[in-house]
């Protein structure tokens, strides 16, 4: 069976078991010296994916008084001196929990290639598909509880590829709606459904003597896992029926808000990595109207999510991060839009050991280039690894026996951790 | 072309040169089986081969492998009514003539060539392969076309292969060597291959064949196309190894040697003879349909041109097609666009050459592995010195017969499925080591799971879901939906609320199959079993129309889906000023009468969360990506709780099963036998009948009990693994 743990034979584990020292230092010391071996500060990740390339200038990196400012004014946040775009008034109140990175130096300006790189840390090549970061996380961190360790909401997650399909995301099409695959079909009550399952087990064990495949065992395991999930009380975490109306309204009562509510419940129930997808950021025209609309939908949900996670204590071990393919051109085009712009853009991170209320790096005064502390895409991945206690340089084998690092040569942005 | 190659195929099948004509049900005595037996003897394999499977199991195997679904009850009865001695040969001929044969094997080529219906020209390429299989296009011609095509995506269907890797010479070099010859050279792009003989210079020399091809995208005409330029972009030394000024274009260099021209092995002279006959047949066909050349004729499709242009004897079908294309291009307003790639034509001639052993060997190994469950070389696209074939003589026998037979696909398939190794049962009840030795020697079959598409279509077949099995109105359902409704803000007219805003975010609408009556409306996001049908004929028709059109500047701008989404949301914003949205709970009633279409006709690859993908269809992006047949929890959930399994289990009034159970005196025994035949292609054994009876009896009604039994059978391992 091709599973999650088949490819864990790596150079490092070889080193670990045979030669424990390298040039007189123990491997452990060397790792600690590079900040790669330490107590994890995060157990879970909520990963917002904004498809299309979200403008950085109208959100996390405003340029007041400059020709590239655009229509929005910056607003004050809960942290003196730290300003963001006016479309996020509720989120601004949580800025003491949030760190901004304003100097991401991207290299890809086309959607597909940029999506690939931001989600996997690797550049797209024809010979190998690299796994998305969520798959890396669940490859390295144990599943907690009955729910799948990796869930993607309202859209696709990248492939698990050589990490195996066990590391692929569980797909939630429409957050809060009943997933028809998690219960017996309509009209089949639990007594009848369970009887069917018992009979199926009898049939399959009878068949086991007639064929030779090892996969038969794996099939049984997969059915057992499915049934355990179907019967698990943890499934409640996918549902929103019990949420009071007032809570829906705090989150904005939108599909995005419901996605955030489900994500919160999922990490509380043990899910390691939740990806929330949202599109509509490719604002080549009418950027400001579009972003105002995005703000109205996202702001209440993001503000409430961070506040609620902080109140319950979950924020301490849950890293919340929002990424997009690239930023958008500082120059505003004739259609009041902004075009693709990878040279510098921004993201936010909160919780899971991230020290809030700080800004890492900056772009130049008009937002054209990184001014200081440029952060490469793989550095962002290494940062997430650092928080989760994952070694970004650990190697796994691809099916073609090519060793591949979990992250494409990134260094964590240690300042983020205070 | 249908006329031309159809005649050729008939000639090929009746010429008596096919080595593996099946004479009796046993298939012993075929040359393929003999070659393998001889080779096994030389390899000193002493284990006793496992017996061939029985007739019913054979029917299930060939049906699954040739037409991509299990046999229906009617087909079982027809087959069993034939004389035992002729059953196996007769069913193979029948299935190879079934339209589904072409559907099922289009998927094989689509996987191999990584054709994606949502990529530029991808749907046209799928339709092209489908048509090529229908027309019995020889494999060498098919390969040459894909390797050498140039032009506009869609209008020149074969160009999808080059566009699939964005016309990147490095990507195409790695893919082309691996896909068509089983040579893995990709590692040598960056460094000399660690375990193989390939150097970086080998790689660059091979990539140079693709170095003059460029991919263009025209934003204004919404087209993607390839074109040849004069500058070769593949330079040596590699980037970074030398100053750019010192890097020089690399001369194309082929990877492997061909059989010397001075030597003419038997299979090549047989091929030459066959092609000679083909040319003569074509000439005869031409004489019958002689027409004056005109501009209209030049615009005819390449197939007709092939017949017309074949006056010059000795030309290969490929040359003829190329000429026909050149004719057409001559009158194209933008001829440069469709200019053939000379270097890739040269490459195609080297790859798809009867004297290139790797070409035929790699392909027959793929087909063999697909049908028998294990290649002579594994992984199937890794032919290297360190990875020798287990049975080189048998592999070469198959490869040589394939070449001698004119690279014809159907005779190759027939040779394999009528051979002994294909028909062997599984090795059970013996030590694991012996089992493995038997499988490695092709003296026992490995356990093979159905392809995802086959599983999908087989559930539909067993459950009578290709057509309605319930009367209209018998499955009325009422669901409550929470929908978003636009209401006017103060001062706005109620009538101004656009109708389409009243609907919920219905992104699932495009996924709907249009059914008679009210279609079922599932909530968006969970429609993981239905599919978008791809109409091959319509796609090809459109491609032909486009091919004859001049390239014109259309007023359409290419927009990414991301941009369209941004615009959609913008409309939302402007509406937001006039309206606000409220959520309402509404009740809907509809006729949930289930019906499904064949997965082989779906747009492919399917969405990542779709049944077909969950059961192993790849996304066809990575070279050498094979279908993962490992079970997963998601698969289990789809089968246990999915709509398809559930509806297939339910007994509908229009199916034969209903009559056996619904009357005053239900015929339980007969019904159980029918269930086993329809789902597992076999009769139940006595103890199975007893168990089945207890299941049926232990239920509210015989119909419910039968649904339970059928659900269990459909979910059982026996259903998904071949006998």
Interface residues (C-beta under 8 A of the other chain):
Chain A: X1 X2 X3 X51 X52 X53 X111 X125 X126 X127 X128 X129 X148 X154 X156 X159 X161 X165 X166 X168 X170 X171 X172 X173 X174 X177 X179 X180 X181 X182 X183 X184 X185 X186 X188 X192 X195 X196 X197 X199 X200 X202 X203 X204 X207 X208 X209 X210 X211 X212 X213 X215 X216 X218 X219 X221 X222 X223 X225 X226 X227 X229 X230 X253 X255 X279 X280 X281 X282 X283 X284 X285 X286 X289 X290 X292 X293 X294 X296 X399 X400 X402
Chain B: X165 X168 X170 X171 X174 X175 X184 X186 X187 X189 X426 X427 X428 X429 X435 X446 X447 X449 X505 X523 X524 X525 X526 X528 X560 X561 X562 X563 X565 X566 X567 X568 X569 X570 X572 X573 X574 X576 X583 X607 X608 X609 X619 X621 X622 X623 X624 X625 X628 X629 X630 X631 X632 X633 X634 X635 X636 X637 X638 X640 X641 X642 X643 X645 X646 X691 X695 X698 X699 X704 X708 X711 X712 X713 X715 X716 X717 X718 X721
